[in-house]
Amino acid sequence: MEDGADQHVARWAAFWKDEPAFDPEVEGALVRMKRLLRWIERADIAAFNAKNDDFTLQDYKTLHVLMVQPWPNEATPAQLAEAANVTRAAMTSRLDRLAEAELITRQVDGMDRRRIIIRPTQKGREMWDRYIFEGIARDQAALKALKKDELIRLNELLRKVLLSLGE
């Protein structure tokens, strides 16, 4: 059985037939990983667009990095920007929306008045809970073709790759 990645690899393999640097297996793996992530991203966007409420995917992602970050229930805007892979200015805009919706609080750090600490409110925790399990279901749907032992093996292989890259 072939997929779209096989067709992509076949085109490039024909183009690079005399080029030893081209590895069809590497190309196929990378194309498939990118397409899987794109499928998940599209499913997330569609789910949030279907809600017709004021809580956006970006709002959720911002709340999510606050909820799962390594600091105990709080973070600075800079830490959140880094975790969300957005600029500090973009994070400020996101935090403004969440503060206006009463999903987070901003508080000046008592030890360093230059620092602002962001914390989820109870309403923010409830909103995150409401959406996290829907996202988990979409992620599981993306990988439903794999049996448990195949998922374990996939994780082992991806872990090996990421460790080799210093991640």
N, C-alpha and C positions, 0 to 999 in steps of 0.2 A: 504494500500500500504506500502511495506517495502523497506528500503534502506540498504546499506551496513553497516550502523551503527547499525541497528536492529540486523543483523546477528552477529556482533561483541559483542553486549550487550548480546545476547542470549547465546553465547559461554561462556562468563564470568559469566553470571547468573547461568548457569548449574555448572560451576566450583566452584563458591562461594555460592552455594545454602543454605548452613548452616551458612553463614557469614553475620551477621546483618550489618556490616560496609559497605558492598557493596550495593550501591544504583544504580539500573539500569537507573533511570532517570538522575542522575548526570553524569554517564558514557556516556549515549547517547548524552546529551547536549554537553559535552566536545569533544567527538569524532566528532560530527557534526560541531562544531565551528572550530576545527583543520582542518577538511577536506575542509570546505569552504575557509579558509585562504590558504590552499595548492592549491586549484583550482585557486584562484585569482593569487597566486604567479606563478603558471605554465602558466597561460594565459599571465601574464606580461612578463615572460621569452620568451615565444613563439613569442609574438609581437615584442620584441626587436631583437630577433634572425632573424626574417623575414625581418627586415629593411636592413640588410647588409650594415650598415654604421658604422662609428667609435664611435658613441655615444651609450654607453652601459647602461644597466639597472642600474648599480651601479653609473654611471655618473648622470643619471636622478635622482636617489634617493638622491644623494648628493646635486644636484641643488635644488631638491624639499625641503629638510630640510632647506636650506638657504632661499628659497622663502617663506616658511610658518612659519618660526620660530618667536618667540614673539618679537625679537628685530627689530627695524625699518630698514629694508634693509641691515643689516650687522650682522655679528657674528664672534666670534673667532673660530679658529680651534677646540679648546677644547669644545666649546658649540656645534659645529656641530657634533663632534664625539659622544658626549653624546646623542644628538637628533637622530642621525642615528644608535645608539647602536653599534658603532664600536670602535676599539682602536684609540688612537691618531695617531699612526704610520699608520694605515690603512687610516685614514682621510687625513693625509699628502699626501699619494700616490694619493688619489682621487682628492685632491685639485691641485696637480701637473698636472694631466691630464686636469682638467677643466681650469687651468691657461694657459696651453699650447694651448688649443683650444680657448682661449680668451673668455671664458664664465664667468670667475670671475676675480676679481682683488684682490691682496694682498697689504695691505698698513700698514705701521707702525703707530700705534696709537700715535697721537701728544701729548697726555697726559701721556702716559706710553710707552716708546720706546721698552719695552719687549713684548708688546702686538701687535699681528698682527690682522688686521681687514679684513675680507673677505666680498666682495660685489659682487653681480651679475653685469655683464656688460649688455648693451642693447641686445647684441647677446645672452647672457645667458638667459635673460628674454624671448626673442623670442623662444629660444630652449625649455624652460620650457613650454611656452604657446602651442607650437606645440605638445608636448607629454601629457600634463595634461588632455586634453579633451578625448584623446584616452583611458587613464586610467580610467577616469570617466565612459566612455561607458562600459569598461570591468567590472567595479564594479557594475554598474547597471544591466548588463547581469547576474551577479552572483546572484542577488536578484530579478530577474524578476518574479519569481513564486509568490511573495508576493504582495498583494494589498496594497495601501497606508496606510489604517488603520492597516494592519498587520505589516507593517514596523514601524509605530509609536509605536505599542505595543511592538515589538521586541526591539526597542530602549529604551523604558521605562524599560523593564526587564533587559536589559544589563546594563543600567545606574545604576539601583538598585544594581546589583551584583558588579559593579566596585566601587560604593560609599561605599559599605560594606567592600571592600578590602582596602579602603583608597586611591583609585586612582582618 
